Amino acid sequence: MKASVVAAALCTAAFVAVAIAGRWFAPLSVENGDLMRSALGPGGAHLLGTDELGRDVFSRILAGGREAIAGPVVAAIAATLLGTVFGLVCGFLGGWADNLVMRFVDFAYSLPSGLIAIVVVGVLGGGYPVAVMTLIVLAVPGDVRIVRAAVLAQRHQPYLEAARVLGLSRVRIAVVHVLPNISPTVVANGLLTFGYSLVSLSALSFLGLGSPAGSPDWGRMISENRTLLDVNPWASVVPALLLVLVAASVTILGDWLLDRRTS
């Protein structure tokens, strides 16, 4: 196993731990600040300084890990499940169902997903839940295409011919035999979808369309603290670096799983 994969796995595990328990270990209050200590650089009780409202940046980063990661996890799981179901149906059954679903998938896949997300969330409002639902809808077409391709590669394998000869139902063959064989592709695709959702939700929060104002979401923190770059750059730089590191880690893991599957 490559050192980069090990490092990516360790980083991912650390971020999961922060998302689960980060708020509990935050040394100072996340919501309450001290205007007399606003925009301070690192030092004293404030490891990464304070923001414009005097709130501790380090505590907000720890607490914001859950908000930054929870939404992408939900989006990745939901999109992967839907994409796997439709991909199995299209790839294994074929026929009119395959033609109908794939025509819609081709159309949806051709749309600029980032622009669509901005327009939908901006027009409908609803904040973070609407943003997550929008990304799920936009991610499903790509997942369907990947799973369908993996299923098509399995359709004429000898084990499927044997299952048909034994008279097994098509549903049982698809779920019991095909799905386990494409599971590495499904898991890898889920990780890549998580990375896409993480970056997209953070971008929406940066634009003020995702998490509510004042929340410790990392994308929101980058936006709110970008005016402090000359006095306390860590307030924006650290959340940005963490987002890049999380996205890169899960992408490396996803690529590694895909490489193992194809090798």
NUNU-281634 format. One record per residue (C-alpha): x, y, z; residue number from 1; chain. Coordinates in Angstrom, 3 decimals, padded with zeros to 6 digits. Layout:
! residues N
u_v_w_num_chaine
X_Y_Z_NUM_A $
...
***
This chain:
! residues 263
u_v_w_num_chaine
000.000_000.000_000.000_1_A $
001.373_003.398_-000.979_2_A $
002.364_005.904_001.697_3_A $
-000.066_008.436_000.212_4_A $
-002.954_006.006_000.680_5_A $
-001.977_005.344_004.294_6_A $
-001.705_009.076_004.950_7_A $
-005.077_009.657_003.300_8_A $
-006.680_006.947_005.426_9_A $
-005.213_008.417_008.627_10_A $
-006.349_011.925_007.675_11_A $
-009.843_010.688_006.894_12_A $
-010.043_008.855_010.228_13_A $
-008.865_011.982_012.066_14_A $
-011.487_014.146_010.361_15_A $
-014.209_011.639_011.199_16_A $
-013.118_011.799_014.850_17_A $
-013.231_015.602_014.757_18_A $
-016.682_015.530_013.186_19_A $
-017.984_013.200_015.889_20_A $
-016.357_014.628_019.008_21_A $
-014.899_017.997_018.002_22_A $
-017.591_020.120_019.648_23_A $
-017.093_018.333_022.955_24_A $
-013.364_019.130_022.987_25_A $
-013.672_022.766_021.933_26_A $
-011.805_024.674_024.653_27_A $
-013.961_027.828_024.452_28_A $
-017.500_028.800_023.538_29_A $
-018.375_028.462_019.869_30_A $
-021.236_030.998_019.771_31_A $
-020.264_033.556_022.399_32_A $
-017.472_036.033_021.723_33_A $
-015.781_039.012_023.293_34_A $
-015.822_042.170_021.164_35_A $
-012.941_043.507_023.224_36_A $
-010.804_040.642_021.872_37_A $
-011.954_040.643_018.241_38_A $
-009.624_039.888_015.320_39_A $
-006.709_038.818_017.513_40_A $
-003.830_036.769_016.164_41_A $
-002.798_033.425_017.660_42_A $
-001.676_033.580_021.241_43_A $
-002.684_033.006_024.815_44_A $
-005.960_031.129_025.167_45_A $
-006.667_031.451_021.441_46_A $
-004.558_028.947_019.518_47_A $
-005.654_030.321_016.128_48_A $
-006.757_033.753_017.286_49_A $
-010.276_035.162_017.201_50_A $
-012.683_036.277_014.507_51_A $
-014.352_039.649_014.018_52_A $
-016.816_038.973_016.850_53_A $
-014.158_037.775_019.271_54_A $
-015.015_034.091_018.956_55_A $
-012.244_031.528_019.293_56_A $
-011.312_030.273_015.801_57_A $
-009.848_026.961_016.972_58_A $
-012.999_026.069_018.916_59_A $
-015.185_026.969_015.940_60_A $
-013.090_024.819_013.612_61_A $
-013.443_021.829_015.943_62_A $
-017.182_022.353_016.260_63_A $
-017.608_023.065_012.555_64_A $
-016.170_019.734_011.510_65_A $
-019.541_018.092_012.114_66_A $
-021.411_020.651_010.013_67_A $
-018.817_020.542_007.246_68_A $
-018.806_016.741_006.967_69_A $
-022.337_015.650_007.976_70_A $
-024.046_017.109_004.922_71_A $
-021.598_015.595_002.403_72_A $
-021.906_012.213_004.141_73_A $
-025.701_012.298_003.799_74_A $
-025.443_013.427_000.181_75_A $
-022.867_010.754_-000.683_76_A $
-024.820_007.915_000.955_77_A $
-028.140_008.923_-000.597_78_A $
-026.688_009.524_-004.072_79_A $
-024.715_006.263_-003.951_80_A $
-027.775_004.242_-002.916_81_A $
-029.969_005.767_-005.612_82_A $
-027.233_005.518_-008.230_83_A $
-026.587_001.875_-007.336_84_A $
-030.267_000.908_-007.586_85_A $
-030.808_002.627_-010.926_86_A $
-027.425_001.457_-012.208_87_A $
-028.265_-002.161_-011.384_88_A $
-031.641_-001.889_-013.091_89_A $
-030.215_-000.274_-016.215_90_A $
-027.127_-002.452_-016.513_91_A $
-028.622_-005.817_-015.621_92_A $
-032.140_-005.650_-016.999_93_A $
-031.578_-003.370_-019.989_94_A $
-034.491_-002.836_-022.341_95_A $
-036.861_000.119_-022.169_96_A $
-035.996_000.871_-018.533_97_A $
-032.331_001.270_-019.469_98_A $
-033.165_003.521_-022.428_99_A $
-035.535_005.702_-020.405_100_A $
-033.255_006.184_-017.400_101_A $
-030.105_006.706_-019.444_102_A $
-031.705_009.376_-021.634_103_A $
-032.568_011.329_-018.487_104_A $
-029.099_010.656_-017.058_105_A $
-027.390_011.910_-020.215_106_A $
-029.466_015.081_-020.131_107_A $
-028.860_015.722_-016.419_108_A $
-025.153_014.923_-016.749_109_A $
-024.758_017.568_-019.443_110_A $
-026.029_020.348_-017.172_111_A $
-023.574_022.601_-015.270_112_A $
-024.150_021.166_-011.798_113_A $
-022.476_024.016_-009.898_114_A $
-024.563_026.680_-011.583_115_A $
-027.749_024.622_-011.178_116_A $
-027.071_024.232_-007.440_117_A $
-026.537_027.974_-006.995_118_A $
-029.742_028.814_-008.878_119_A $
-031.919_026.195_-007.148_120_A $
-030.722_026.924_-003.612_121_A $
-030.800_030.661_-004.209_122_A $
-034.355_030.631_-005.591_123_A $
-035.908_028.065_-003.238_124_A $
-034.040_029.128_-000.115_125_A $
-034.298_026.607_002.690_126_A $
-030.618_026.757_003.576_127_A $
-028.560_023.670_004.267_128_A $
-031.238_020.931_003.834_129_A $
-032.188_022.238_000.388_130_A $
-028.517_022.457_-000.579_131_A $
-027.960_018.825_000.441_132_A $
-031.057_017.625_-001.442_133_A $
-029.992_019.560_-004.538_134_A $
-026.533_017.975_-004.516_135_A $
-028.064_014.517_-004.122_136_A $
-030.169_015.035_-007.243_137_A $
-027.196_016.397_-009.179_138_A $
-024.847_013.582_-008.102_139_A $
-027.163_010.656_-008.909_140_A $
-026.755_010.750_-012.739_141_A $
-022.988_010.357_-012.528_142_A $
-023.358_007.510_-010.022_143_A $
-025.854_005.747_-012.303_144_A $
-023.440_005.854_-015.225_145_A $
-020.546_004.448_-013.206_146_A $
-022.561_001.626_-011.623_147_A $
-024.222_000.745_-014.932_148_A $
-020.811_000.458_-016.604_149_A $
-019.591_-001.830_-013.803_150_A $
-022.702_-004.015_-014.139_151_A $
-022.354_-004.269_-017.932_152_A $
-018.820_-005.573_-017.421_153_A $
-020.296_-008.400_-015.314_154_A $
-023.278_-009.373_-017.466_155_A $
-021.544_-012.090_-019.486_156_A $
-019.343_-013.524_-016.773_157_A $
-019.537_-017.340_-016.321_158_A $
-020.917_-017.122_-012.790_159_A $
-023.968_-015.239_-014.073_160_A $
-024.560_-017.824_-016.777_161_A $
-024.413_-020.520_-014.094_162_A $
-026.888_-018.605_-011.931_163_A $
-029.311_-018.337_-014.843_164_A $
-029.026_-022.055_-015.561_165_A $
-029.901_-022.753_-011.923_166_A $
-033.111_-020.782_-012.428_167_A $
-032.354_-017.988_-009.959_168_A $
-034.520_-014.885_-010.266_169_A $
-033.047_-011.789_-011.866_170_A $
-033.503_-009.809_-008.652_171_A $
-031.564_-012.398_-006.639_172_A $
-028.819_-012.573_-009.254_173_A $
-028.472_-008.781_-009.283_174_A $
-028.474_-008.351_-005.495_175_A $
-026.718_-011.501_-004.287_176_A $
-024.217_-012.063_-007.093_177_A $
-023.657_-008.891_-009.122_178_A $
-023.738_-006.310_-006.341_179_A $
-020.948_-007.886_-004.223_180_A $
-018.704_-008.026_-007.292_181_A $
-019.149_-004.327_-008.055_182_A $
-019.080_-003.210_-004.414_183_A $
-015.484_-001.846_-004.612_184_A $
-016.587_000.399_-007.459_185_A $
-019.672_001.465_-005.506_186_A $
-017.639_002.309_-002.381_187_A $
-014.987_004.163_-004.384_188_A $
-017.661_006.126_-006.196_189_A $
-019.289_006.980_-002.860_190_A $
-016.001_008.418_-001.600_191_A $
-015.604_010.516_-004.729_192_A $
-019.194_011.721_-004.382_193_A $
-018.418_012.721_-000.795_194_A $
-015.483_014.826_-001.982_195_A $
-017.645_016.486_-004.629_196_A $
-020.395_017.190_-002.080_197_A $
-017.921_018.541_000.478_198_A $
-016.486_021.080_-001.938_199_A $
-019.892_022.004_-003.378_200_A $
-021.591_022.524_-000.004_201_A $
-018.654_024.568_001.258_202_A $
-018.813_026.703_-001.878_203_A $
-022.540_027.277_-001.351_204_A $
-021.902_028.212_002.279_205_A $
-019.161_030.582_001.146_206_A $
-021.706_032.275_-001.123_207_A $
-024.212_032.493_001.739_208_A $
-026.560_029.863_000.290_209_A $
-025.830_026.881_002.525_210_A $
-025.374_026.981_006.281_211_A $
-026.918_029.894_008.204_212_A $
-024.942_033.005_009.058_213_A $
-022.822_032.649_012.175_214_A $
-022.618_028.851_012.064_215_A $
-019.149_027.316_012.435_216_A $
-019.329_025.673_009.013_217_A $
-015.869_025.755_007.422_218_A $
-017.106_027.250_004.156_219_A $
-019.008_029.943_006.045_220_A $
-015.934_030.661_008.180_221_A $
-013.819_031.242_005.073_222_A $
-016.376_033.746_003.810_223_A $
-016.908_035.577_007.093_224_A $
-013.212_035.795_007.975_225_A $
-011.765_036.719_004.592_226_A $
-011.790_040.379_005.642_227_A $
-009.330_039.491_008.440_228_A $
-006.547_038.239_006.178_229_A $
-004.300_041.158_007.107_230_A $
-004.742_040.796_010.896_231_A $
-005.500_037.087_011.449_232_A $
-005.199_035.080_008.218_233_A $
-005.490_031.784_010.121_234_A $
-009.204_032.383_010.609_235_A $
-009.747_031.772_006.875_236_A $
-006.652_029.855_005.810_237_A $
-007.001_026.946_008.253_238_A $
-010.636_026.063_007.328_239_A $
-009.695_026.282_003.653_240_A $
-006.705_023.992_004.125_241_A $
-008.820_021.508_006.072_242_A $
-011.410_021.376_003.291_243_A $
-008.681_020.756_000.716_244_A $
-007.087_018.074_002.889_245_A $
-010.362_016.222_003.496_246_A $
-011.355_016.343_-000.182_247_A $
-007.888_015.201_-001.287_248_A $
-007.820_012.360_001.257_249_A $
-011.142_010.819_000.243_250_A $
-010.284_011.285_-003.446_251_A $
-007.009_009.405_-002.984_252_A $
-008.851_006.588_-001.196_253_A $
-011.490_006.447_-003.917_254_A $
-008.897_006.351_-006.696_255_A $
-006.995_003.633_-004.843_256_A $
-010.109_001.459_-004.604_257_A $
-010.858_001.962_-008.293_258_A $
-007.272_001.065_-009.204_259_A $
-007.469_-002.121_-007.127_260_A $
-010.724_-003.024_-008.852_261_A $
-009.378_-002.536_-012.361_262_A $
-005.940_-004.076_-011.740_263_A $
***
